[in-house]
C-alpha cells in the first residue's frame, strides 16, 4: 500500500508537471542558483499539491480512521494504475504539444521573449 501510494504520487505529480511546463513556461536565468524560479502555475501545483495531500491525510485520519483505510488496501492498486495511465498519456500528448509550441517554449526558457 505504501509503495503503491509513493509510485502513484510520483507518476501523478510528474504528469501534472509535464502539463504545467508545457502550458505555463516561465522565463528564467540559468545562472541563478537560489530563489523561486517557478511559474505561478508551477507554484500553485507544488504548494497546492503538498497542502492537499497533507490536509487530505489529516481529514481522512479524523473522519474514517486508519483501520478502515487498511481494510481497503487493494484500492491503491487501481489508483497507481490510473496514475500510470495518466502519466503515459501525458508523455504521448505532451510530445505533440511540445512539437507544436517548440520555438515559443524554448524562447521562454532561454529568456529571449
N, C-alpha and C positions, 0 to 999 in steps of 0.2 A: 504494500500500500504506500509506503514512504517512497520507494523507488519510482513507482508509477506517478506519484504526485510530483516528484522532482523532475522527472523526464517530461511529464505533461506540461508543467510550468515552464520549463526551458523551451520546449517547442512552441508553446502558445506565445510567450513573450518575444521569441525570435521571429515568429510570423508577424506579429504586430510591429516589431522593429523594422522589418523589411518594408512594410507599407508606410510607416512613418518616414523612413529615409527616402522613399521614392516620391511621396506626395507632399512632404513638407521639409525640403532640404534647407539648410542654413549656411550662409557664407561663414567661413572660419579661417583663422590664421593657423597654419600648421606649426609655426614656431612657438606658439603659446603652449605652456605645459600645465598651467594652473588656471582655474576658473571654469565656469559653466559654459561649454560650447554647444549645448544642445538647443534645438529649436523649441518654440513654445509647445508644439505637438509632442515632441520627444519628452519634454519636461512633464507634461500632463500624463503621458503614458507611464513614465518612470515613477513619479510621485503618486499618481492615482492608482497605479497597479500595486505598489507596495502598501498604500493605505487600504485599498480594497481587500487585499489578502490578509493583512493583519486584523482589520475590522471584521471581515467575514469569519475568520477563525475564532475570534472572541465571541461574536454573536452565535455562531454555531455551537461553541462550547457552553454558553449560558442557556440557550434555548433547547438544544437537542441532547447534549451530553455525550461524553466520549464513548460510553458503552453502546449507545445506539449507532454512532458513526462506525464503530468497529464491526457491528453486525452486518453492515453493508459495505464491507471491504471490496467486494467484487465490482462495485461501481467505478472504482478507479481505473479498471482496465478499459472499459469503453471510453472513459474520459481521455486517457492517454492516446487511444486510437483516433479519437476525434481531433485532438490537438495535433497529432502527426499528420492527419489528413489536411488540416488547415495549413500546416507548415509546408507540406509538399505542394499544395495548391498555390500558396503564396510564392514559392520558388518558381513555379511554372508561369503563373500570370505576372509576377513581378519582373521576370526577364523580359516579357513583352512590353511592359510599361517602361522599363529601363531603356530598351532599344528605341522606343518612340520618343523618349524625353532625354536621350543621352547627352546632347550638347547643352541643354538647359541645366541638367543636373551637374555636369562636370564644371560648367562655368560658375554655378553657385558654390560648389565645394572648393574651387580654386580661388574664389574671391574676385572673379572677373566680371561681376554684374555691374 
